[in-house]
Each structure stands twice: as structure tokens, then as C-alpha cells.
Amino acid sequence: MLLTLALACTSAPGTGDSAPAPDITLTAAPAFDPLAGPALTWTLSGEDAKADAPGEIRGEDGEVVRSKVLPALGWDGKDDDGKYVGTGTYTLAVGAEERERTAPVALVRAGVLAAYAEDDDGVTATRVPLYWHQKRHTQDLDDPFVTVEAIDDASGVVVLPAVGEGLNVPATDAAEPVAYPYDSRPIVSLTLGATSTLGAAHLGDVPLHLSIPGWTVLGDTPLADGAVVTLQKDEPLGTTLGVSEEPLVATVSATDDAGTAWPVATIEVPWRAYRLLGPPTFEQTDDERYNPWVAAVDPALRALEGTTPTHDATLDALVRWVFEDGGLSYDTVSGASAYTVYVQGDWARANFQMTSFLSRKFGLTVNCTDCAGIMVSYGNMLGAEVDYAIIGWNFNLDYILAIGGTEFDHCPFGDYGCGFSYHAVTTDIDNALIWDATLALDGDEDPTSLPSTERLVQSVPSDEYLERLVLPPTTASYVYQAQGTLQ
């Protein structure tokens, strides 16, 4: 009897007060995008945790959609049949019975349907519209520079197309380049997709944020289906002239209650920005032809990459590019122009046939009016205001090196003559400095005789230019100055 009482007053093993709950904490990404980001991952922490414990994915009604997911691989968004499930909220469950831990997870789709390049009316950025000469079309700055019809299709993510390589007409299935003054801080707006092959994007299920390194989101609010995210570059496009064409890599992330950011999706936005000296400086502004031509500024700025962004340095670099790398040669037979016509014989109305020049329709042999047309057209498109000037009349030459030539000569036409009836150069608005891509001067102390020292005509004072060009006792002067026209 005493033994029985004693047993009755003793707790049996496994009954009475419950054992302490296992010390296990489940930490998982609040959201993930199975098509554009990493798989859903999680961690178990605590001394009772099993790091390799598999997880189970349950739908909103509690049904199991994926029975076993290994933490080393994560959930790829597919069910047990290997098919992607729809977007929405799911539950990740790890462990069993008292060791089970759960966490809600949003399966979302983050993608960009369109990207717009904008400015702020010149406060920190001024976008310059580009001109496609073979289509005779100027960019509409209200249109996106890249767009797609859907963020994904049956084959997976629809990637935003790269910038088109054609420079004559815009490609319908490619992104377009954009242009800004070099010191602009562009503004880019991204339109997010609202729907997907997996259903609604569900971007608002948990707080999501988009970021691009070096850019600041204006009005940073959580993302939503079909929302527009606007960002501005933190620093100017560059400190020199040239081309910026690294893709903008946007990261969508979700932050958990502990403040940890989890990557959800990565989106590459194509980006080619031409860094100009400034807006075009043509006097004629009522015709779209006087916007920068893509086919002109693209090769020019690649050649001028790294040029100091000043008026004179820009024109100096253009002279070197045209004279040394343009593949052009001077017409030493008659000095005739190939691409420039003085309309109705008017010296102030030089028309440069730029469309023909870009295709080299009339060959590579040019004269001074052609080179002046090149300099005026390219210079003003890049924002370096420049005119052409006519030097006249009928003067003999000091020793010069003609474009495409290999030796200095004071009789470039051989038996046909040792002088110019006139000569076209380019000059600034007050005719103080001269740029000339037609020839190089003899830069030594005696330009009237050999040997000669090559001096490119870059920012040469106008009086000195005449002294090194014109052989005494003949004389010459600047008689006309204008910008002319182009077509």
C-alpha cells in the first residue's frame, strides 16, 4: 500500500509539465522572384536547429505545393510536378511537430516594361534629342528609350533589348541611345510590369525597393504593380566628352523585420549616353536636321573620348580626328569640293551634304570647303559653336601638309599651281582663333622653306595662321564668315 501511494504521487516520465520548446529560429527571405532572382533561401539558428532540415511549401489554403525543398538549393518556385506556381503568398514550413517553424513568403515578379530618359529643365540635366538622318526623325523625348510588351513569356524573362548598333535609323526591337551635356545628372523613370505569366506581379505583398548603384530613387516608396520608379544619377555623367554605355543594373530587394535586405530580382536596363559639350549651337534651330545626328556624334565622341569639355579642346580634338583618322585626302588636281556647294554662288551659304558624306557617296577626296563643312557640322552638333570663314583671294602658299599627304609642299597642285584662289577654315564667333582640318602648317621658324615641322591647326590665332599659310609678297584676309546649312 505504501508503495502504491508512493507511485501515485510520482510524475510518470513524459507527463505533467511540458519540456522546454526547442530553441530554433527560422529566417527566410520575405519575397523572391523565381524568374529574375535567386531561389528562396532560409536559415535555421539556435542550438537545437538542424541546418540541413528540408522545407515544405504550402499555399494560402494550407495545401502542400512542394513537399520537400533542400535548404542548400532553395525553392525555385515550382511545385512537385516541376511547374511554376502562381504569384502570391505562400508559407515556408521547416521541421515537424514542436520543432516546426513557419514563415510567410511572397512569390513576386519584378520586371521593367519601359524606361524613359528625362531631365529637370536644365537645373541639373538637359536631355538633347538625337536625329536619325535616314529616317528624317528626331527622338520624341516623351517616348521611352527602351520598351517591351511583357516582362516574361513562356520561355522565361523578356530581357530589355540592347542599344541598337545601327546609326542611320532606329531599330524597332532595340533600345535607343540618349544624349546629354557631359555634366548632366540624368533622370531615368522605370515602368514596372503589373502582370506576368505567373499572374499579377504581387509587388505590393511585402515592402520591396529598387536601387541602382550611383543613382538615388526620388520619392522612395515601396514598389507596386505597374508603378513608376524614378531615379537620378548622383554624379554627372562624366568629366570629359565621350560615350557612357554600361547597363544600369537595378536590384529589387525585400527587407525583413531584422533589417536584413534580401535580393529579389536583378534587372539590366540598357544605357548608352552621349556626353556632349552642350546642346547644339547651330544658329538655325527651326529644323530638326540641326539636332545631333546619331551617325555623326557616335563615332566622333568615341574618337574624342576623354577630351576636356571646353570649346577649344573639343574643336582641337575634332581637327586631329578628321585630319589623322578620317581616311580623307586632298584633291591635288583641281581642289574641287565633293560634299559642299555654295548655294547660288553665295559664299555665305555653304551647304554641306552631310547625308552623302556619312556614306562617303562621292569618295574620300575632299577640299577645304568639305573639311570646313565637317568641322562646322560636327562641332556645332557637339555644342562647340563654330563658323566657317573664307580667306581670299589668289595667294601663294608657305609649306603645308595636305590632309592625306605624306610630305610638306608649297605647290600641292604640282604643275597646276602653288596657291589657293580662296581657302575655307573654321573659326570662333569673333574670328580670333582658327581650326583647319584640311592641312597642317609648318610650325618652325621659317614656314617658307624646308625642312618643316608639322603643326595641326588647333586654336591657332587668326593672324598667325595667315602668316604661316600665305607666302609673301601675296596677301590674304578673312572675307566671309557664316555657318551655312546642312542636308
C-alpha positions, 0 to 999 in steps of 0.5 A: 500500500505504501508503495502504491501511494508512493507511485501515485504521487510520482510524475510518470516520465513524459507527463505533467509539465511540458519540456522546454520548446526547442530553441530554433529560429527560422529566417527566410527571405520575405519575397523572391522572384523565381524568374529574375532572382535567386531561389528562396533561401532560409536559415535555421539558428539556435542550438537545437536547429538542424541546418540541413532540415528540408522545407515544405511549401504550402499555399494560402489554403494550407495545401502542400505545393512542394513537399520537400525543398533542400535548404542548400538549393532553395525553392525555385518556385515550382511545385512537385510536378516541376511547374511554376506556381502562381504569384502570391503568398505562400508559407515556408514550413521547416521541421515537424511537430514542436520543432516546426517553424513557419514563415510567410513568403511572397512569390513576386515578379519584378520586371521593367516594361519601359524606361524613359530618359528625362531631365529637370529643365536644365537645373541639373540635366538637359536631355538633347534629342538625337536625329536619325538622318535616314529616317528624317526623325528626331527622338520624341523625348516623351517616348521611352528609350527602351520598351517591351510588351511583357516582362516574361513569356513562356520561355522565361524573362523578356530581357530589355533589348540592347542599344541598337548598333545601327546609326542611320535609323532606329531599330524597332526591337532595340533600345535607343541611345540618349544624349546629354551635356557631359555634366548632366545628372540624368533622370531615368523613370522605370515602368514596372510590369503589373502582370506576368505569366505567373499572374499579377506581379504581387509587388505590393505583398511585402515592402520591396525597393529598387536601387541602382548603384550611383543613382538615388530613387526620388520619392522612395516608396515601396514598389507596386504593380505597374508603378513608376520608379524614378531615379537620378544619377548622383554624379554627372555623367562624366568629366570629359566628352565621350560615350557612357554605355554600361547597363544600369543594373537595378536590384529589387530587394525585400527587407525583413523585420531584422533589417536584413535586405534580401535580393529579389530580382536583378534587372539590366536596363540598357544605357548608352549616353552621349556626353556632349559639350552642350546642346547644339549651337547651330544658329538655325534651330527651326529644323530638326536636321540641326539636332545631333545626328546619331551617325555623326556624334557616335563615332566622333565622341568615341574618337574624342573620348576623354577630351576636356569639355571646353570649346577649344579642346573639343574643336582641337580634338575634332581637327586631329580626328578628321585630319589623322583618322578620317581616311580623307585626302586632298584633291591635288588636281583641281581642289574641287569640293565633293560634299559642299556647294555654295548655294547660288554662288553665295559664299555665305551659304555653304551647304554641306551634304552631310547625308552623302558624306556619312556614306562617303557617296562621292569618295574620300577626296575632299577640299577645304570647303568639305573639311570646313563643312565637317568641322562646322557640322560636327562641332556645332552638333557637339555644342562647340559653336563654330563658323566657317570663314573664307580667306581670299583671294589668289595667294601663294602658299608657305609649306603645308601638309595636305590632309592625306599627304605624306610630305610638306609642299608649297605647290600641292597642285604640282604643275597646276599651281602653288596657291589657293584662289580662296581657302575655307577654315573654321573659326570662333564667333569673333574670328580670333582663333582658327581650326583647319582640318584640311592641312597642317602648317609648318610650325618652325621658324621659317614656314617658307622653306624646308625642312618643316615641322608639322603643326595641326591647326588647333586654336591657332590665332587668326593672324598667325595662321595667315602668316604661316599659310600665305607666302609673301609678297601675296596677301590674304584676309578673312572675307566671309564668315557664316555657318551655312546649312546642312542636308 
